[in-house]
Amino acid sequence: MAGKGGSAPATYSPSPTVQKKKTSIFQEDWVRPDGRGFHQCRPAFFRTGAVNAASGSAYAEFGNTKIIVSVFGPRESKKAMMYSDIGRLNCNVSYTTFASPVRGQGSDHKEYTAMLHKALEGAIILESFPKTTVDVFALVLESGGSDLPVVISCASLALADAGIMMYDLVASISVSCLSKNLVIDPIFEEENSQDGSLMITCMPSRYEITQLTFTGEWSTPKIDEGMQLCLDACAKLAKIMRSCLKEAASDSQE
C-alpha cells in the first residue's frame, strides 16, 4: 500500500450547547468507556491513495474503527444492459474475519451495502459517466463502533480521489440514545447498550441530507437535538475530509 494526503487525527465535535444537567445512565459518575464527553467525537484520521491498483481509494481511522475503501472505474457496463444516459453505481461492504472480537464473523453486509449505495447515489453526478459503471468496495478492517457512518465518509473521499464528479462530499455521523442522554459517534460497547440510534448522511456545503435512519423510539425534541448534533459534526468532518484532499493534491504536485 502507498499513501498520500495523510495527516494527524483531527477532531470534529459539534459546537457545545447550553443544556440542562444530564441524567446519569448506569450510575451517578458514569463516563463513556473511552473518556469522551457525550457530545465529543473521536479523532478522525483520513488518508487517500491507500490502494495503488484502484482508480481512487481512502483509509479512515476513527478510534478503533478502521476502514479502507477502493473505487474502480468508470468501466464499460455489460453489453446486456440497456442503454442509459446516466452511470451506474455498485457498492459492496464487507468485514474481515478479524474485524470483530468474535473470530470468523467477517462477511458481506447486505444491509450496509444497500445503505451505502443510497447515501452516495444522491451525491454523485451520474450523468457525467453515461453507459459506464463505478464500483465501490468498502472493507471494515476493525469494527470499533459507528462502522457505517465511517464507511460512508471514507467512500465519499475515495470517490473524490478517483475523480468521480460529485455535487459535494458526503459526511455521516450517528448518535445513540442511552437513557435520557444522546451520545455522539458511539463506540461498540455503547451501541450494544443503546435504546435507539439516529444516523444522518449529508452534503454539508449544500445542507442537504442524503440519508436519515432511526432505530428505537424517539421523541420529537430528541430527534431535533440528535439531528442538530449530527449536522454540526458533519460540517466539521467535511472540512477535515477536504483538507485531506488538498494535502493529497499538493503532495502530487511536488
C-alpha positions in Angstrom: 0.0 0.0 0.0 1.0 3.6 -0.6 -0.5 6.6 1.0 -0.9 10.3 0.3 -2.8 13.1 1.9 -2.4 11.8 5.4 -2.4 14.0 8.5 -2.7 13.8 12.2 -6.1 12.8 13.5 -8.4 15.8 13.8 -11.4 16.4 15.9 -14.8 17.5 14.6 -17.2 17.5 17.6 -20.3 19.7 17.4 -20.3 23.1 19.0 -21.1 23.0 22.7 -24.6 24.0 23.6 -26.1 25.1 26.9 -28.1 22.2 28.3 -29.8 21.1 31.5 -27.9 18.8 33.8 -27.6 15.4 32.2 -29.3 12.4 33.9 -27.0 9.5 34.7 -27.2 6.3 32.7 -25.9 3.5 34.8 -24.6 5.3 37.8 -24.0 8.8 39.1 -20.4 9.0 38.0 -20.9 7.2 34.7 -18.5 8.3 31.9 -18.0 7.0 28.4 -15.7 4.0 28.1 -13.1 6.0 26.2 -13.4 9.0 28.4 -15.1 11.3 25.9 -17.9 13.8 26.7 -21.4 12.8 25.5 -21.1 15.3 22.6 -17.5 14.7 21.7 -16.5 12.8 18.6 -13.5 10.5 18.2 -10.4 12.0 16.5 -10.7 11.3 12.7 -7.8 10.3 10.5 -8.0 10.1 6.7 -5.6 9.2 4.0 -6.2 8.9 0.3 -4.3 6.8 -2.2 -4.2 3.8 0.1 -4.6 1.2 -2.8 -2.4 1.8 -5.8 -4.3 -0.6 -8.1 -7.6 1.3 -7.6 -8.8 4.4 -9.5 -9.2 6.0 -6.1 -9.1 4.9 -2.5 -9.1 6.1 1.0 -8.3 4.9 4.5 -10.2 6.1 7.6 -9.5 5.6 11.3 -11.9 6.7 14.0 -10.6 5.4 17.3 -10.7 1.6 16.9 -12.8 1.7 13.8 -10.6 1.2 10.7 -12.0 1.3 7.1 -10.4 1.1 3.7 -12.4 1.8 0.5 -11.4 1.2 -3.1 -13.1 2.7 -6.2 -12.7 1.2 -9.6 -14.0 2.7 -12.9 -15.8 4.2 -14.6 -15.8 1.0 -16.6 -17.9 0.0 -19.6 -21.2 -1.6 -18.4 -22.2 -5.0 -19.5 -23.4 -5.2 -23.1 -26.6 -7.0 -21.9 -27.6 -3.8 -20.0 -30.0 -1.5 -21.8 -28.6 1.9 -22.9 -28.7 4.5 -20.2 -27.7 8.1 -20.3 -26.6 8.0 -16.7 -23.9 6.0 -15.0 -24.4 3.1 -12.6 -23.1 2.8 -9.1 -22.2 -0.6 -7.5 -21.4 -0.8 -3.8 -20.2 -3.6 -1.5 -19.4 -3.5 2.2 -17.6 -6.5 3.8 -15.9 -7.3 7.1 -12.6 -9.1 7.5 -12.7 -12.2 9.6 -10.7 -10.4 12.3 -12.8 -7.2 12.3 -14.8 -8.0 15.4 -13.8 -9.7 18.7 -15.7 -12.8 17.7 -13.5 -14.6 15.1 -15.0 -15.9 11.9 -17.7 -13.3 11.6 -16.3 -11.5 8.6 -18.7 -11.4 5.7 -20.6 -9.3 3.2 -23.0 -7.0 4.9 -26.0 -6.6 2.6 -27.8 -4.1 4.7 -24.8 -1.8 4.9 -24.2 -2.3 1.2 -27.7 -1.0 0.4 -27.4 1.9 2.8 -24.0 2.9 1.4 -25.5 2.9 -2.1 -28.4 5.1 -1.0 -26.1 7.5 0.8 -23.8 8.0 -2.1 -26.1 7.9 -5.1 -27.7 11.3 -4.5 -24.3 13.0 -4.3 -22.7 11.6 -7.4 -23.3 13.3 -10.8 -24.3 10.0 -12.6 -24.8 11.9 -15.9 -21.1 12.5 -16.0 -20.3 8.9 -16.9 -23.1 7.5 -19.1 -23.2 3.8 -20.1 -20.4 3.1 -17.5 -20.2 1.7 -14.0 -18.3 2.8 -10.9 -17.6 0.1 -8.3 -17.1 1.0 -4.6 -15.7 -1.7 -2.3 -15.6 -0.9 1.4 -13.7 -3.2 3.8 -14.0 -3.0 7.6 -10.6 -3.8 8.9 -11.6 -3.3 12.5 -15.0 -2.8 14.0 -14.9 -0.3 16.8 -18.4 1.2 16.6 -20.2 3.6 14.2 -19.0 1.5 11.3 -21.5 2.5 8.7 -21.0 6.3 9.1 -17.2 5.9 8.8 -17.7 3.7 5.8 -19.9 6.3 4.1 -17.5 9.2 4.8 -14.5 7.2 3.7 -16.2 6.0 0.5 -17.0 9.6 -0.4 -13.4 10.6 0.0 -12.3 7.6 -2.2 -14.8 8.7 -4.9 -13.3 12.2 -4.9 -9.8 10.7 -5.0 -10.9 8.7 -8.1 -12.0 11.9 -9.8 -15.7 11.0 -9.8 -17.8 14.1 -10.2 -19.9 14.8 -7.1 -22.2 17.6 -6.0 -20.4 17.6 -2.7 -18.5 15.4 -0.3 -20.7 13.1 1.8 -20.2 13.0 5.6 -22.0 10.8 8.0 -22.4 10.8 11.8 -24.6 8.8 14.2 -25.8 9.3 17.8 -27.0 6.7 20.3 -29.8 7.3 22.9 -28.7 6.0 26.2 -31.4 6.5 28.8 -32.0 10.3 28.6 -28.7 11.1 27.1 -27.6 11.5 23.5 -24.1 10.1 22.8 -22.5 11.1 19.5 -20.2 8.8 17.5 -20.8 5.8 19.7 -18.3 3.0 20.1 -19.1 -0.7 20.0 -19.9 -1.0 23.7 -22.3 2.0 23.6 -24.1 0.7 20.5 -24.7 -2.6 22.4 -26.4 -0.8 25.2 -28.3 1.9 23.3 -32.1 2.4 23.5 -32.1 3.8 19.9 -29.9 5.3 17.2 -30.0 8.1 14.7 -27.7 8.4 11.7 -27.5 11.3 9.3 -25.7 11.4 5.9 -25.5 14.8 4.3 -23.8 17.1 1.8 -22.7 19.8 4.2 -21.9 22.5 1.7 -25.4 22.2 0.2 -27.0 21.5 3.6 -28.8 18.5 2.0 -29.5 15.2 3.7 -29.0 12.1 1.6 -30.0 9.6 4.2 -31.7 9.6 7.6 -32.2 6.4 9.6 -33.7 5.7 13.1 -33.9 2.8 15.4 -35.8 2.6 18.6 -38.3 5.2 20.0 -37.5 8.9 19.7 -39.4 11.9 21.0 -39.6 15.0 18.7 -37.3 17.1 20.9 -34.7 14.3 20.9 -34.9 13.9 17.1 -34.3 17.7 16.7 -31.4 17.6 19.2 -29.9 14.5 17.6 -30.2 15.9 14.1 -28.6 19.2 15.0 -25.7 17.4 16.7 -25.1 15.2 13.7 -25.4 18.1 11.1 -22.9 20.2 13.1 -20.4 17.4 13.4 -20.9 16.5 9.7 -20.0 20.1 8.7 -16.8 19.9 10.7 -16.0 16.4 9.5 -16.3 17.5 5.9 -13.7 20.2 6.5 -11.2 17.5 7.6 -12.0 15.5 4.5 -11.4 18.5 2.2 -8.1 19.2 4.0 -7.1 15.6 3.3 -7.9 16.1 -0.4 -6.0 19.4 -0.6 -2.9 17.8 1.1 -3.0 14.9 -1.4 -3.2 17.4 -4.3 -0.3 19.4 -3.1 1.8 16.3 -2.4 1.2 15.1 -6.0 2.3 18.4 -7.4 5.6 18.3 -5.6 
